Amino acid sequence: MNRKFMGMVLALSLLSVIYAGCSKGSTDSKPMNAEQVKAQGELEKKAPHLAQTVRGNVERMGLAVQAANDAYKQTKWADVTTQLNTTLKEVNSALADTPEKKKTTTIRQMFEEIKGLTENTLKSAEGRDKATEWQLTQLQTAINALKVQMGS
């Protein structure tokens, strides 16, 4: 049943990506000079997780969820919750930096969905619930769908 459900979640995510098309928003809400823009662009290509952009937030979210998944497998619950809190911080930062424009509506909705998934997974991890593993997989799938949507 889990495989069927995950398949449906993945199929739904892919369909929403295909339906929404390719829309890109501003990567940062703060004004930057030409040198800063160029430096962030180069950093985003070489090491996207270090870039202080929405795309960088998404990369850091993915890394944090992967670290949480690894910690779960080693039953290091404190590390799981720490990584999920990091994910939540990155989601909130990305939401703050994503402009509220018609072009970014789908991206904002995906961030809101990931925020809810992260909060639910964090509650499960704090309670040391067995559902945490499945929720981490669901969260990773949602982040991967967001990466596809953003064109990473």
C-alpha positions in Angstrom: 0.0 0.0 0.0 2.8 2.4 0.8 4.3 1.9 -2.7 1.0 2.6 -4.3 0.5 5.7 -2.3 4.0 6.9 -2.9 3.5 6.2 -6.6 0.3 8.3 -6.6 2.0 11.1 -4.7 4.9 11.1 -7.2 2.5 10.9 -10.1 0.5 13.8 -8.7 3.6 15.8 -8.1 4.8 15.2 -11.7 1.4 16.1 -13.1 1.3 19.3 -11.1 4.8 20.2 -12.4 3.7 19.4 -16.0 0.5 21.3 -15.6 2.0 24.4 -14.0 4.7 24.7 -16.7 8.0 26.4 -16.1 7.7 29.5 -14.0 10.5 31.3 -12.3 10.4 34.1 -9.9 12.9 36.5 -8.4 15.6 34.6 -6.6 16.1 37.3 -3.9 13.9 40.1 -2.6 16.9 42.3 -1.6 18.4 44.7 -4.2 21.8 43.6 -5.4 24.4 45.4 -7.5 25.7 43.8 -10.7 28.7 42.3 -9.0 26.6 40.6 -6.3 24.2 39.3 -8.9 27.1 37.8 -10.9 28.7 36.3 -7.8 25.4 34.7 -6.7 24.8 33.3 -10.2 28.3 31.7 -10.3 27.8 30.4 -6.8 24.4 29.0 -7.7 26.0 27.0 -10.6 29.1 25.8 -8.7 27.7 25.2 -5.2 23.9 25.9 -5.2 23.5 25.0 -1.5 25.8 28.0 -0.6 23.9 30.6 -2.6 21.8 32.9 -0.6 18.9 32.5 -3.0 15.6 30.7 -3.1 17.2 27.9 -5.1 19.9 27.7 -2.4 17.2 27.4 0.2 15.7 24.5 -1.7 19.1 22.8 -2.0 19.7 23.2 1.8 16.2 21.8 2.5 17.0 18.7 0.4 20.3 18.2 2.2 18.7 18.6 5.6 16.0 16.1 4.9 18.6 13.6 3.6 20.6 14.1 6.8 17.4 13.6 8.8 16.7 10.4 6.9 20.2 9.2 7.6 19.9 10.1 11.3 16.6 8.2 11.4 18.2 5.1 10.1 20.7 5.3 12.9 18.0 6.1 15.4 19.5 9.4 16.3 16.3 11.2 17.1 17.9 14.4 18.3 19.7 14.8 14.9 16.4 14.0 13.1 14.6 16.9 14.9 17.6 19.2 14.4 17.7 18.6 10.7 13.9 19.0 10.4 14.1 22.3 12.2 16.8 23.4 9.7 14.5 22.4 6.9 11.7 24.4 8.4 14.0 27.5 8.8 15.0 27.2 5.1 11.3 26.8 4.0 10.4 29.9 5.9 13.3 31.8 4.5 12.4 30.7 0.9 8.7 31.8 1.5 9.9 35.2 2.7 12.1 35.6 -0.4 9.6 34.4 -3.0 7.6 37.3 -4.4 3.8 37.1 -4.4 3.3 37.3 -8.1 1.1 35.3 -10.4 4.2 33.6 -11.9 5.3 32.3 -8.5 1.9 31.1 -7.2 2.7 27.4 -7.8 6.1 27.7 -6.2 4.6 29.4 -3.1 2.0 26.7 -2.9 4.7 24.0 -3.1 6.7 25.7 -0.3 3.5 25.9 1.8 2.9 22.2 1.3 6.5 21.4 2.2 6.2 23.6 5.3 3.2 21.5 6.4 4.9 18.2 5.7 7.9 19.4 7.6 5.9 20.4 10.6 4.0 17.1 10.6 7.3 15.1 10.3 8.8 17.1 13.1 5.9 16.3 15.4 6.2 12.6 14.5 10.0 12.7 15.1 9.6 14.4 18.4 7.2 11.5 19.4 9.5 8.9 17.9 6.7 7.7 15.8 7.4 4.9 13.2 5.5 7.0 10.6 8.6 9.4 10.6 10.4 7.3 8.0 7.4 7.4 5.5 7.0 11.1 6.2 10.7 11.8 5.5 10.3 10.0 2.2 7.2 12.0 1.4 9.1 15.2 2.3 12.0 14.3 0.1 9.6 13.6 -2.8 8.0 17.0 -2.4 11.4 18.8 -2.4 12.5 16.9 -5.5 9.2 17.9 -7.2 9.9 21.5 -6.2 13.4 21.3 -7.7 11.9 20.0 -11.0 9.4 22.9 -10.9 12.1 25.4 -10.4 14.3 23.9 -13.2 17.2 22.9 -11.0 
